[in-house]
Amino acid sequence: MTGSAEGIGARVTRREDKRFITGKGRYTDDMAVAGMCHAAFVRSPHAHAKVSSLDADAARAMPGVIAVLTGEELAADGVGNLICGWMIHSKDGTPMKMGAWRALEHETVRHVGQAVAVVVAETRAQARDAADAVVVDYEALDAVVDSLDALKPDAPQIHPEAEGNLIYDWEIGDEAATEAAFASAAHVTKMEIRNNRLVPNPMEPRAALAHYEEADEHYTLWTTSQNPHVARLVLSAFYNIAPEHKLRVIAPDVGGGFGSKIYIYPEEMVCLWASKKTGVPVKWTSDRTEAFLTDAHGRDHHSEAEVALDADNKIVGLRVKTVANLGAYMSLFSSSVPTYLYATLLSGQYDIPAIHCNVKTVYTNTTPVDAYRGAGRPEATYLLERLMETTAREIGMDPAEFRRKNFIRSFPHQTPVIMCYDAGDYDASLDAALKAIDYDGFAARKAEAARRGKLRGIGLSCYIEACGIAPSQAVGSLGAGVGLWESAEVRVNPVGTIEVLTGSHSHGQGHETTFAQLVAERLGVGLDTVSIVHGDTDKVQFGMGTYGSRSGAVGMSAISKALDKVEAKAKKLAAHLMEASEGDITLEGGTFKVAGTDKELPFFQVALAAYTAHNMPEGMEPGLKEGAFYDPTNFTFPAGTYVCEVEVDPETGKTEVVDFVAADDFGTIINPMIVEGQVHGGLTQGIGQALLENAAYDADGQLLSASYMDYTMPRADDVPSYRLMTTVTECPGNPLGMKGCGEAGAIGSPPAVINAITDAIGTNALEMPATPANVWRALKSAQPAQAAE
Amino acid sequence: MYETTYHRATSVSDAVAKLGASDDAKVLAGGQTLLPTMKQRLAAPSDVIDVTHIADMKGITETAGGLRIGAATTHAEVAGSEIVKRMLPGLATLAGHIGDPHVRHMGTIGGSLANNDPAADYPSAALALGATIHTNSRQIPAEDFFTGMFETALEDGEIVTAVEFPKAGACAYAKYPNPASRYAMAGVFVAKTDGGVRVAVTGAGQGGVFRHAGLEDALAQNFSADAIAGVTTDPDQLLSDIHGSADYRANLITVMAKRAVAACA
């Protein structure tokens, strides 16, 4: 590596921010093509109902209406059902029970907001007016929204394919060894833990513009996707929209995803189909209510968790039973989230010899649930870290010391739940966090707060997560329908400027800056000579996209491999041009030098020489452009300790997060400023889950929190000024030593917050979100006399 | 939003005439509730009559017995008014905490009172301070103006033109906001008026804003936070939703009342 002031480790300001901050971003809804019309969906107001009849005659006669299309026509045209791309088998060996999910449903609707028809009209307003005029008669059926209720014998049956609403009954770990550990335990702590359902709420709602050009039998789809190639693959291979070479998917600037824009949804498919059917380009942009009702939700687990200790307070076993709510249909990766992305992390940072986890997933009459920032790891971390804190309190041991006593210290470490941790230093992040928060001084701070009438509490979370998903062979053996490598191409132009084509997709992560920093580091060129190209299947080679904090560890590793090839070829050419031995060539500050001499050639001149090709080494092809695919050898394992201090107002139940320390180990960091931004965002989403956010349904399946009037997003005054620090163990599994930072904040923070609040209020009977009303109720039930004052 | 026709009224009489000329017109007095409702397609007036450019309906003036605020005066103007801050500091504080800066620079006191949202802030001040609501045709005491959730004594075609507040010895407002919407879950306005201590509660009651006799009686005896710590509210009369039970709101009324009383000192 040649080093650069703009290279790895530099706090370079984000190059993409000029267009974002000045309102010049180009999002899907900004796109327009001549003759474009607009789609509006007719949606079910019922959570569960038979569609008795649909009358669109009046709608078809309204001004500007091009067509009203229904599910019967969609099915007749052979458009495929939506699929889940990760096969999970139950413990008895049977495959998961996938119910049919049609993009437009004409027989039985299964959640509020499910689309039953689409109107295409010349203006958006005309389309919406006509959608209101479509008359649908429903025969309402009983609905079920809670996952435990859905498993009861008298629950409404949602899909004929899934008897008793059970999708799969899966297990991981050694049940017999775990039973034996519990049988011999000196102490057992048992808890029921619920992980609340969340709505992703990216700032930009989903959108699609589909343009079918009949002369070429070719489709173009602009859409809000985190992975345009995967979208094209699924639309081609499973939904029969068009063969891949006849379908171009463009994901331009995308305003946040958090997982919710990984999946293929009904609306994008319907726009493509409708464009061909009507002969006009069709645009749809979700409004906020549609986003609440149809963007894949996150979390929603009910669990029973037990930990067994020996007489020395060492953990000897962990037993978990989880029921996960997948909503009305199985979204694209929904099956993997409560299984391989969840239960494989249940060992946490701890040396636990025996673990057994059983997961049942169920259908309910709610919006489908899939990966949301953290995807399974927040659920695992919340469960384990609540259990660790509670156990420490039960046995009367300091929670930090109880964790420390059980830390893994030797690597690689094989857990009983598949994962093999490659590197880490959990003492280092715990020490750093405790020092920063002044752990020993907490009692004095608590006493001072008490004098002001406030209940102060402190809570820890020692999280570990798995990023950089993942070795293709490994995930394939676990049921994934795709490989999870990444691709890159580095194109050096004749003048020496560089384009990096990446299969990763930036929707807020800052790739245009960090990926260019890697090039600057490696080739010694200025950032302004590098551009990052992504998000267009016609421009970029097949790639897997961005989710699971993989774009650094996997996406940049692919770029690094391509840069290796560029550098090797350029060095060989430079040696030839300077009549030196290849072994004597170094690349320093953007210049090739011959060691021990004053001979040198700037990088751009070597690039030019590669394209003029007047003087090439024997057998070398002209040009300077190299591609690479990188398939990781393992997951990466970011880890850290978060410490939260809260003050609770006992009169109102209001929690204020007064201090929050995050000590993270992300391995190598490319741009500390961008990493801090990722952690700030993650922590804020995690605190949002812990204190504020909740997708609340009534018993009939109506989403009560379907707008910002009732769904509480975290705001600036809900969160403290975070205090961040990093400790570093490099990841041995990839060339840059990177682990990933995009989700850690959302994974690690909720248990720290709830542990702090339960410490403050002196009762453990508190679930997320710890709204003022919930905290007040917990206080009141614990100390009725005091709270009644 | 469905199609609608916008009219800008030049005077109160012009507004009344325009309102009368349409079967389905709404007064637009800042639009901070009306426009979002229209965007959600939950309201579809054929015409909207904008009254915020009527000079007679704007501004704050000191009167013999107190102060007069034009109905089209924004929350930000009330919050920033030296007259309001000097004479009724609790009212200025209340106005300064409505919604967010955008809402405070568009929304108006007349619009808020005429809408009578059960979680709006202004109705509590009007009721506690014994304000008089002036319309194009009459004057209505606050006691008679608020008749239920989103309901007022206003007749069809009647427009709020101003609000007159009498002086008060001391007054303060304490609000506990809904975590999501930040409307009041319980807002308590306490005033020492010529007619005694008056306490009005917004955000919590099933019928909208109401005076709280229990708190008023206790404070008349002893105007201190301690004196009302044991005063309770019947939860059967209160709202209950996903943000808080009626019991919780009953608790908040007492807590907010204590804080408002403390702020009066």
Interface residues (C-beta under 8 A of the other chain):
Chain A: A125 R128 D129 D132 T289 E651 T652 G653 L692 N694 A696 L704 S705 Y708 M709 D710 Y711 T712 M713 T771 P772 A773 W776 R777 A787 E789
Chain B: M1 Y2 E3 Q40 R41 Y176 P179 A180 S181 A229 G230 I242 H243 G244 S245 Y248 N251 L252 V255
